[in-house]
Amino acid sequence: MSPVAIIGGGPAGAAAAITLARGGAVPLLLERDATTREKVCGEFLGTDAAEALATLGIDLPALGAVPVRRAIFAAGRREGRFDLPFPAWSLPRLVLDEALLAAAVAAGADLRRGVAVTTTAEEGGAWTLRLADGQLERAGTVVLATGKHDLRGFPRRAAHRSIGLKLPLAGVPIGDAIAVLACAGGYAGLQPRAGGGANLCLALPEGTPGLAAAARDPAALLALVAAGSAAGRDLLRGAEPFWARPLAVAAVPYGYRAPGDSGVFRIGDQAAVIPSLCGDGIAMALGSGLHAARAILAGQGAAWHQGAWDRHVRPGMRVAGLVDAAMGRVPGAVATLAGWLPGVARWAARQTRLGGAGA
Ligand SMILES: Cc1cc2nc3c(=O)[nH]c(=O)nc-3n(C[C@H](O)[C@H](O)[C@H](O)COP(=O)(O)OP(=O)(O)OC[C@H]3O[C@@H](n4cnc5c(N)ncnc54)[C@H](O)[C@@H]3O)c2cc1C
């Protein structure tokens, strides 16, 4: 097999590296951060993420993950509560990403940290990767796993772009629930955080009133979310931010699905971006990493991988898009429906599990 280079050591890149290494390859895994960093993410792991992680040798309880058993949807004075139809977990990305990279190294991958790829060029089926320090790497196969960050030459186009924010909090009585709280411009997610406290995370369309202030100031972010629902107000009343300002990421292209002809194996957020809290991006990252690696080991091309993965995620992405639109436009109706017809809410939650199963 020709040498495989994986650009990006998030969940997608690490899953691909572990699978390729187990299959006898020695993938080169290039990660631009020298040490694992916080990422804007709700850190919710559904049943498909847990299954994929088990396949990759990651034991969630052993890493300290906390169970999430219930869901709350709230908008204004309306509120719906239901039990999740599957086991779910919360685990900080710092812990998860580090465990996955360690597993990749243990499996035999060649991990290089603090190495950013700036450009790629292909000639006659051979790839040259230029690194930020000017060095070159060569590969026969390239896996694009840069997640939220686009590599030059591989733009992701989407009709709408959002700004994502994350802020861990103390003093939030969230218990074992994930709360989806309507607010100006959309909704926020709140869930328990392993090690104590809760994780507040949201992604709102660029230009949402109050979003710029919320990205700078924890108090403004808490006020924005608390204003959207009575449940949000109650949950955030005694909240104490752990950080001086929220972590932010710009230009999140929700709904993006990669074309089938880019010449590289696109995985994770570079393959498809599902609306947060309506579906699990991490599960999709892991599942697409497994899918691409198995395709490479079987001698399949990038276009085959992209087409098959896209067919796998398309129906669930549609359901997630509908839930996302409904939460944006008629959040009160969604909260009421979730309370009155929890079976429907559980059905929708199941439809948007798009990780490894069946891929
Ligand atoms: C607001 C918000 C909330 C979310 N909440 C959840 C949630 O609760 N549960 C869930 O499952 N998903 C959630 N997601 C989605 C989830 O965060 C992503 O889907 C997931 O991180 C994708 O994994 P990835 O490996 O594709 O990319 P990433 O996790 O972004 O990893 C990409 C890696 O590539 C590296 N990299 C980037 N560019 C280069 C380069 N040029 N050279 C080398 N390395 C590079 C980066 O440093 C990074 O480590 C959320 C997303 C947002 C925006």
The ligand as a MOL file (V3000), in Angstrom:
LIG
                    3D

  0  0  0     0  0            999 V3000
M  V30 BEGIN CTAB
M  V30 COUNTS 53 58 0 0 0
M  V30 BEGIN ATOM
M  V30 1 C -20.9610 24.6860 19.0430 0
M  V30 2 C -20.6550 23.2710 18.7420 0
M  V30 3 C -21.0900 22.2680 19.6200 0
M  V30 4 C -20.8360 20.9250 19.3220 0
M  V30 5 N -21.2550 19.9820 20.2130 0
M  V30 6 C -21.0540 18.6790 19.9430 0
M  V30 7 C -21.4690 17.6640 20.8540 0
M  V30 8 O -21.9700 17.9490 21.9430 0
M  V30 9 N -21.2740 16.3690 20.5010 0
M  V30 10 C -20.7130 16.0210 19.3030 0
M  V30 11 O -20.6100 14.8260 19.0070 0
M  V30 12 N -20.2620 16.9550 18.4380 0
M  V30 13 C -20.4130 18.2740 18.7280 0
M  V30 14 N -19.9440 19.2210 17.8740 0
M  V30 15 C -19.2720 18.8110 16.6460 0
M  V30 16 C -17.8400 18.2950 16.9020 0
M  V30 17 O -17.1200 19.2420 17.6560 0
M  V30 18 C -17.1360 18.0550 15.5610 0
M  V30 19 O -18.0110 17.4210 14.6750 0
M  V30 20 C -15.8810 17.1980 15.7430 0
M  V30 21 O -14.9370 17.8690 16.5220 0
M  V30 22 C -15.2790 16.8800 14.3870 0
M  V30 23 O -14.0950 16.1640 14.5580 0
M  V30 24 P -12.9230 16.2940 13.4840 0
M  V30 25 O -11.8800 15.3250 13.8630 0
M  V30 26 O -13.5020 16.2760 12.1210 0
M  V30 27 O -12.3840 17.7890 13.6650 0
M  V30 28 P -11.7050 18.5560 14.8850 0
M  V30 29 O -12.1660 18.0360 16.1680 0
M  V30 30 O -11.9260 20.0040 14.5780 0
M  V30 31 O -10.1740 18.1990 14.7430 0
M  V30 32 C -9.4250 18.6460 13.6360 0
M  V30 33 C -7.9400 18.6120 13.9940 0
M  V30 34 O -7.1700 18.9930 12.8560 0
M  V30 35 C -6.1270 19.8560 13.2590 0
M  V30 36 N -5.7660 20.6860 12.1080 0
M  V30 37 C -6.5150 21.6690 11.5390 0
M  V30 38 N -5.8730 22.1880 10.4750 0
M  V30 39 C -4.6930 21.5080 10.3760 0
M  V30 40 C -3.5960 21.5980 9.4740 0
M  V30 41 N -3.5910 22.4760 8.4570 0
M  V30 42 N -2.5400 20.7660 9.6310 0
M  V30 43 C -2.5350 19.8460 10.6650 0
M  V30 44 N -3.5470 19.7410 11.5580 0
M  V30 45 C -4.6230 20.5520 11.4060 0
M  V30 46 C -6.7190 20.6520 14.4070 0
M  V30 47 O -5.7160 21.2020 15.2540 0
M  V30 48 C -7.5940 19.6010 15.1020 0
M  V30 49 O -6.9090 18.9300 16.1360 0
M  V30 50 C -20.1400 20.5780 18.1530 0
M  V30 51 C -19.6860 21.5800 17.2890 0
M  V30 52 C -19.9220 22.8990 17.5800 0
M  V30 53 C -19.4300 23.9670 16.6450 0
M  V30 END ATOM
M  V30 BEGIN BOND
M  V30 1 1 1 2
M  V30 2 1 2 3
M  V30 3 2 2 52
M  V30 4 2 3 4
M  V30 5 1 4 5
M  V30 6 1 4 50
M  V30 7 2 5 6
M  V30 8 1 6 7
M  V30 9 1 6 13
M  V30 10 2 7 8
M  V30 11 1 7 9
M  V30 12 1 9 10
M  V30 13 2 10 11
M  V30 14 1 10 12
M  V30 15 2 12 13
M  V30 16 1 13 14
M  V30 17 1 14 15
M  V30 18 1 14 50
M  V30 19 1 15 16
M  V30 20 1 16 17
M  V30 21 1 16 18
M  V30 22 1 18 19
M  V30 23 1 18 20
M  V30 24 1 20 21
M  V30 25 1 20 22
M  V30 26 1 22 23
M  V30 27 1 23 24
M  V30 28 2 24 25
M  V30 29 1 24 26
M  V30 30 1 24 27
M  V30 31 1 27 28
M  V30 32 2 28 29
M  V30 33 1 28 30
M  V30 34 1 28 31
M  V30 35 1 31 32
M  V30 36 1 32 33
M  V30 37 1 33 34
M  V30 38 1 33 48
M  V30 39 1 34 35
M  V30 40 1 35 36
M  V30 41 1 35 46
M  V30 42 1 36 37
M  V30 43 1 36 45
M  V30 44 2 37 38
M  V30 45 1 38 39
M  V30 46 1 39 40
M  V30 47 2 39 45
M  V30 48 1 40 41
M  V30 49 2 40 42
M  V30 50 1 42 43
M  V30 51 2 43 44
M  V30 52 1 44 45
M  V30 53 1 46 47
M  V30 54 1 46 48
M  V30 55 1 48 49
M  V30 56 2 50 51
M  V30 57 1 51 52
M  V30 58 1 52 53
M  V30 END BOND
M  V30 END CTAB
M  END
